[in-house]
Amino acid sequence: MNPLHWTRPHQLAWVIVSLSGAVLGVLLRFIHSPFFSMAQSWPVFAEWLSRPQSYWLWSLLGFLVSGLIFYAAQLFRKSN
């Protein structure tokens, strides 16, 4: 099942789900960082985002995992 042969709405949904996974990965990394426990964590979050070396792996993993789960769901749906 080739994703390039999916309909445009399925491809768009796949991209949206993958990007949502990347955002979730960044937020999870921030929650697990020591900066989250500071009193004013949202201004620290903005500063923390300016340093991608501290979260790029989590966003990449979130992107890949959510995209693969969506792909697996499409495979399962197609086989049934």
Secondary structure in CASP SS format (residue, H / E / C, confidence):
PFRMAT SS
TARGET T0000
AUTHOR 0000-0000-0000
METHOD secondary structure of the structure
MODEL  1
M C 1.00
N C 1.00
P H 1.00
L H 1.00
H H 1.00
W C 1.00
T C 1.00
R H 1.00
P H 1.00
H H 1.00
Q H 1.00
L H 1.00
A H 1.00
W H 1.00
V H 1.00
I H 1.00
V H 1.00
S H 1.00
L H 1.00
S H 1.00
G H 1.00
A H 1.00
V H 1.00
L H 1.00
G H 1.00
V H 1.00
L H 1.00
L H 1.00
R H 1.00
F H 1.00
I H 1.00
H H 1.00
S C 1.00
P H 1.00
F H 1.00
F H 1.00
S H 1.00
M C 1.00
A C 1.00
Q C 1.00
S H 1.00
W H 1.00
P H 1.00
V H 1.00
F H 1.00
A H 1.00
E H 1.00
W H 1.00
L H 1.00
S C 1.00
R C 1.00
P H 1.00
Q H 1.00
S H 1.00
Y C 1.00
W H 1.00
L H 1.00
W H 1.00
S H 1.00
L H 1.00
L H 1.00
G H 1.00
F H 1.00
L H 1.00
V H 1.00
S H 1.00
G H 1.00
L H 1.00
I H 1.00
F H 1.00
Y H 1.00
A H 1.00
A H 1.00
Q H 1.00
L H 1.00
F H 1.00
R H 1.00
K H 1.00
S H 1.00
N C 1.00
END
